[in-house]
């Protein structure tokens, strides 16, 4: 590693936003440490990038995995500090709050909040050494509530507040902290999170099925269409590059389709008007028991896994 080359750790690098960040920072000449959960994803990165990118196995749900990854990366830095950390890894879970198992709440907070904080703690000493940058990927959803997206938005909102606090605490050390709030971004995570909501519906108790089934279907169809027609992941990667390299990085970046609109409307519209707008936009405007079922057509949403990576 040349003495003048800058280095960055990017988590959740297997696909979507994380992989786009790897591509962009690699092209910018940075040494990229890309963390992934699976050995198969590590092998793909090696095949695609060769020695330009250093893939590392790391699962943010396990403290020992984070510590091991930090030690491995530190050994590659040869005593130098780390210039950047980009926290992308995360999962998305769609549930009605009334019937969401506590295990689902715990899991999404374990990944999207506790895992992110543990990762920051593991690398912050090295970041401080080089007066580097921390870039945290949250979501435009931290600015508003979305039906059945409460678990995701709550975990990301908690992380966003920690990010803001970290920005203040790190400023005296010359470390800059930025948050990126993506809007609709077309990534493989869309298929994983919204692609098979029928499984979510099947797992509901009978009462919940009658109460929420049609609403979840309608929300899934509308939400899937919006996300699949969203911006390319590289718009987020471009914001990450700016946050890591600009002389005056922004505190907050709102990028991608609908991001600026959805972050602005809650500030200017009365809450009742905003509620009605969101419900209509997601096809949930009917009252309970009269909700029209706009069923998902079999070919409109590919079957995917519920547990997704990089839900943004």
C-alpha positions as CSV (number, residue, x, y, z in Angstrom):
1,X,0.0,0.0,0.0
2,X,1.7,3.3,-1.2
3,X,2.3,5.8,1.6
4,X,0.2,8.4,-0.2
5,X,-2.8,6.1,-0.9
6,X,-5.9,6.7,1.2
7,X,-7.9,3.8,2.7
8,X,-11.6,3.2,3.4
9,X,-13.7,0.5,5.0
10,X,-17.0,-0.1,3.3
11,X,-19.5,-2.5,4.9
12,X,-22.3,-4.4,3.2
13,X,-20.2,-4.5,0.0
14,X,-21.7,-7.6,-1.7
15,X,-24.3,-5.7,-3.8
16,X,-26.4,-2.6,-4.3
17,X,-25.2,0.6,-2.6
18,X,-22.2,-1.0,-0.9
19,X,-20.8,-2.5,-4.1
20,X,-21.3,0.8,-5.9
21,X,-19.3,2.6,-3.2
22,X,-16.6,0.0,-3.7
23,X,-16.5,0.6,-7.4
24,X,-16.4,4.4,-7.1
25,X,-13.8,4.6,-4.4
26,X,-11.6,2.0,-6.1
27,X,-11.7,4.1,-9.3
28,X,-10.8,7.2,-7.3
29,X,-7.6,5.4,-6.3
30,X,-8.4,4.5,-2.7
31,X,-7.5,1.3,-1.1
32,X,-10.8,-0.3,-0.3
33,X,-11.5,-2.8,2.5
34,X,-14.9,-4.3,1.6
35,X,-16.7,-6.3,4.2
36,X,-19.2,-9.0,3.4
37,X,-20.9,-11.8,5.4
38,X,-20.4,-14.7,3.0
39,X,-17.3,-16.4,1.7
40,X,-18.9,-16.6,-1.8
41,X,-19.2,-12.8,-1.8
42,X,-15.6,-12.4,-0.7
43,X,-14.6,-14.6,-3.6
44,X,-16.6,-12.6,-6.1
45,X,-14.9,-9.4,-5.0
46,X,-11.5,-11.0,-5.4
47,X,-12.4,-12.2,-8.9
48,X,-13.9,-8.9,-10.0
49,X,-11.3,-6.5,-8.5
50,X,-8.1,-8.5,-8.0
51,X,-5.7,-6.9,-5.5
52,X,-7.3,-3.5,-5.9
53,X,-9.9,-4.3,-3.3
54,X,-9.3,-6.2,-0.1
55,X,-12.4,-8.2,0.9
56,X,-13.0,-9.0,4.6
57,X,-15.5,-11.3,6.2
58,X,-17.6,-9.5,8.8
59,X,-21.0,-10.0,10.2
60,X,-22.3,-7.0,12.1
61,X,-24.6,-9.2,14.2
62,X,-21.6,-10.7,16.0
63,X,-19.1,-8.7,18.0
64,X,-16.3,-11.3,17.6
65,X,-16.7,-11.0,13.8
66,X,-16.4,-7.2,13.9
67,X,-13.3,-7.4,16.2
68,X,-11.7,-10.0,14.0
69,X,-12.3,-7.9,10.8
70,X,-10.9,-4.8,12.5
71,X,-7.7,-6.6,13.5
72,X,-7.3,-8.0,10.0
73,X,-7.7,-4.5,8.4
74,X,-5.4,-2.9,11.0
75,X,-2.7,-5.4,10.1
76,X,-2.9,-4.3,6.5
77,X,-2.6,-0.6,7.4
78,X,0.9,-1.2,8.8
79,X,0.5,1.3,11.6
80,X,-1.2,4.0,9.5
81,X,-4.6,5.4,10.3
82,X,-7.8,4.7,8.3
83,X,-9.1,7.6,6.2
84,X,-12.7,6.6,5.9
85,X,-15.5,4.3,7.2
86,X,-18.7,3.9,5.3
87,X,-21.5,2.0,7.1
88,X,-23.9,0.5,4.5
89,X,-24.8,-3.0,5.9
90,X,-28.4,-3.4,7.0
91,X,-31.6,-5.4,6.7
92,X,-35.2,-4.6,6.0
93,X,-38.3,-6.2,7.6
94,X,-41.9,-5.5,6.6
95,X,-44.4,-6.1,9.5
96,X,-47.5,-4.6,11.1
97,X,-46.4,-3.4,14.5
98,X,-49.4,-5.0,16.2
99,X,-48.3,-8.5,15.2
100,X,-44.5,-8.1,14.8
101,X,-42.6,-10.6,17.0
102,X,-40.2,-9.1,19.5
103,X,-37.5,-11.2,17.9
104,X,-38.0,-9.3,14.6
105,X,-37.5,-6.0,16.6
106,X,-34.4,-7.3,18.3
107,X,-32.9,-8.6,15.0
108,X,-33.3,-5.5,13.0
109,X,-31.9,-3.3,15.8
110,X,-29.1,-5.8,16.3
111,X,-28.1,-5.3,12.6
112,X,-29.1,-1.7,11.8
113,X,-28.2,-0.1,15.2
114,X,-26.1,-2.1,17.6
115,X,-24.0,-3.6,14.8
116,X,-23.4,-0.2,13.2
117,X,-22.3,1.3,16.6
118,X,-20.0,-1.6,17.3
119,X,-18.4,-1.2,13.9
120,X,-17.8,2.5,14.5
121,X,-16.3,1.8,17.8
122,X,-14.0,-0.8,16.3
123,X,-12.5,1.5,13.7
124,X,-12.8,5.0,15.4
125,X,-9.3,4.9,16.9
126,X,-7.8,4.3,13.5
127,X,-10.0,7.0,12.0
128,X,-9.0,9.5,14.6
129,X,-5.3,8.8,13.9
130,X,-5.6,10.1,10.4
131,X,-8.3,12.6,11.0
132,X,-10.5,10.7,8.7
133,X,-14.2,10.6,7.8
134,X,-17.2,8.5,8.9
135,X,-20.2,8.2,6.5
136,X,-23.4,6.6,7.7
137,X,-26.1,5.4,5.4
138,X,-29.6,5.8,6.9
139,X,-32.8,6.3,4.9
140,X,-35.2,9.1,3.9
141,X,-37.6,7.2,6.1
142,X,-36.0,8.8,9.2
143,X,-38.0,11.9,8.3
144,X,-41.4,10.3,8.2
145,X,-43.4,7.3,9.3
146,X,-44.3,4.6,6.7
147,X,-47.0,1.9,7.2
148,X,-45.4,-1.5,7.9
149,X,-42.0,0.0,7.7
150,X,-41.9,0.9,11.4
151,X,-39.2,-1.6,12.3
152,X,-36.8,-0.4,9.6
153,X,-37.5,3.3,10.2
154,X,-37.2,3.0,14.0
155,X,-33.8,1.2,13.8
156,X,-32.5,3.7,11.2
157,X,-33.8,6.7,13.1
158,X,-31.9,5.5,16.2
159,X,-28.8,5.1,14.1
160,X,-29.3,8.6,12.6
161,X,-29.4,10.2,16.0
162,X,-26.2,8.4,17.1
163,X,-24.6,9.6,13.8
164,X,-25.6,13.2,14.6
165,X,-24.2,12.9,18.2
166,X,-21.0,11.3,16.9
167,X,-20.5,14.3,14.5
168,X,-20.4,16.7,17.4
169,X,-18.2,14.5,19.6
170,X,-15.6,13.9,16.8
171,X,-15.4,17.5,15.5
172,X,-12.7,18.5,18.1
173,X,-10.5,15.6,16.8
174,X,-10.8,16.7,13.2
175,X,-13.0,13.8,12.3
176,X,-16.0,14.6,10.0
177,X,-19.2,12.6,10.2
178,X,-21.8,12.7,7.4
179,X,-25.2,11.0,7.1
180,X,-26.7,10.0,3.7
181,X,-30.5,9.6,3.5
182,X,-31.3,7.7,0.2
183,X,-34.7,7.9,-1.4
184,X,-35.9,5.2,-3.8
185,X,-32.9,3.3,-5.0
186,X,-33.2,0.3,-7.3
187,X,-31.1,-2.5,-5.7
188,X,-31.3,-6.2,-5.2
189,X,-32.5,-5.6,-1.6
190,X,-35.9,-4.4,-3.0
191,X,-36.6,-8.0,-4.2
192,X,-35.4,-9.4,-0.9
193,X,-37.5,-7.1,1.3
194,X,-40.6,-6.5,-0.8
195,X,-40.4,-9.4,-3.3
196,X,-42.3,-12.0,-1.3
197,X,-44.8,-10.3,1.0
198,X,-47.1,-13.3,0.5
199,X,-44.9,-15.1,2.9
200,X,-45.2,-12.3,5.4
201,X,-49.0,-12.5,5.0
202,X,-49.1,-16.3,5.4
203,X,-47.3,-16.1,8.6
204,X,-49.8,-13.7,10.2
205,X,-52.5,-15.0,12.6
206,X,-55.9,-15.4,11.1
207,X,-57.2,-12.1,12.6
208,X,-54.2,-10.2,11.4
209,X,-54.6,-11.7,7.9
210,X,-58.2,-10.3,7.7
211,X,-57.1,-6.9,9.2
212,X,-53.8,-6.3,7.3
213,X,-53.5,-8.7,4.4
214,X,-55.0,-6.4,1.7
215,X,-53.1,-3.4,3.0
216,X,-49.8,-5.2,3.0
217,X,-50.4,-6.4,-0.6
218,X,-51.3,-2.9,-1.8
219,X,-48.4,-1.3,0.0
220,X,-46.0,-4.0,-1.4
221,X,-47.1,-3.4,-5.0
222,X,-46.9,0.3,-4.8
223,X,-43.6,0.3,-2.8
224,X,-42.0,-2.2,-5.2
225,X,-42.9,-0.2,-8.2
226,X,-41.5,3.0,-6.6
227,X,-38.2,1.3,-5.6
228,X,-37.6,-0.6,-8.8
229,X,-38.1,2.7,-10.7
230,X,-35.8,4.5,-8.3
231,X,-32.3,5.9,-8.9
232,X,-29.2,3.8,-9.6
233,X,-27.1,3.0,-6.5
234,X,-24.3,5.1,-7.9
235,X,-26.1,8.3,-6.9
236,X,-25.5,7.2,-3.3
237,X,-21.9,6.2,-4.1
238,X,-21.3,9.7,-5.6
239,X,-22.5,11.3,-2.3
240,X,-20.2,8.9,-0.4
241,X,-17.3,10.0,-2.5
242,X,-18.0,13.7,-1.9
243,X,-18.4,13.1,1.9
244,X,-15.0,11.4,1.9
245,X,-13.1,13.8,-0.3
246,X,-14.6,17.3,-0.2
247,X,-12.9,20.0,1.8
248,X,-16.2,20.8,3.4
249,X,-18.4,17.7,3.4
250,X,-22.1,18.1,4.0
251,X,-23.6,17.2,7.3
252,X,-26.5,15.4,5.5
253,X,-27.0,14.2,1.9
254,X,-30.5,13.5,0.6
255,X,-30.0,11.7,-2.7
256,X,-32.1,9.4,-5.0
257,X,-35.6,9.6,-6.3
258,X,-38.1,11.3,-4.0
259,X,-35.5,11.9,-1.2
260,X,-35.7,15.6,-1.1
261,X,-39.5,15.7,-1.5
262,X,-40.2,13.1,1.2
263,X,-37.8,14.8,3.6
264,X,-39.4,18.3,3.0
265,X,-43.1,17.5,2.9
266,X,-43.3,16.5,6.6
267,X,-41.9,19.9,7.5
268,X,-44.4,22.0,5.6
269,X,-47.6,19.9,5.6
270,X,-49.9,19.5,8.6
271,X,-49.5,16.0,10.0
272,X,-53.1,14.9,9.2
273,X,-52.5,16.0,5.5
274,X,-49.2,14.1,5.4
275,X,-50.8,11.0,6.9
276,X,-53.6,11.1,4.2
277,X,-51.1,11.6,1.5
278,X,-48.9,8.7,2.5
279,X,-51.8,6.3,2.9
280,X,-53.2,7.2,-0.5
281,X,-49.8,7.0,-2.1
282,X,-49.4,3.4,-0.8
283,X,-52.9,2.3,-1.6
284,X,-54.1,2.2,2.0
285,X,-56.8,4.8,2.0
286,X,-59.8,2.5,2.8
287,X,-61.1,1.9,6.3
288,X,-60.4,-1.4,8.1
289,X,-62.7,-4.1,6.7
290,X,-63.4,-2.2,3.4
291,X,-59.8,-2.1,2.1
292,X,-59.8,-3.1,-1.6
293,X,-57.2,-5.8,-2.3
294,X,-55.0,-4.7,-5.2
295,X,-53.5,-8.2,-5.3
296,X,-49.9,-8.5,-6.4
297,X,-49.7,-10.1,-9.8
298,X,-47.4,-13.2,-9.8
299,X,-45.0,-11.7,-12.4
300,X,-45.0,-8.2,-11.0
301,X,-42.8,-9.0,-8.0
302,X,-40.1,-11.7,-8.2
303,X,-40.0,-14.1,-5.3
304,X,-37.2,-13.2,-2.9
305,X,-36.1,-13.7,0.7
306,X,-37.5,-11.6,3.5
307,X,-34.2,-10.9,5.1
308,X,-32.4,-8.4,2.9
309,X,-29.0,-6.8,2.9
310,X,-28.7,-3.0,2.2
311,X,-32.4,-2.2,2.4
312,X,-31.7,1.3,1.0
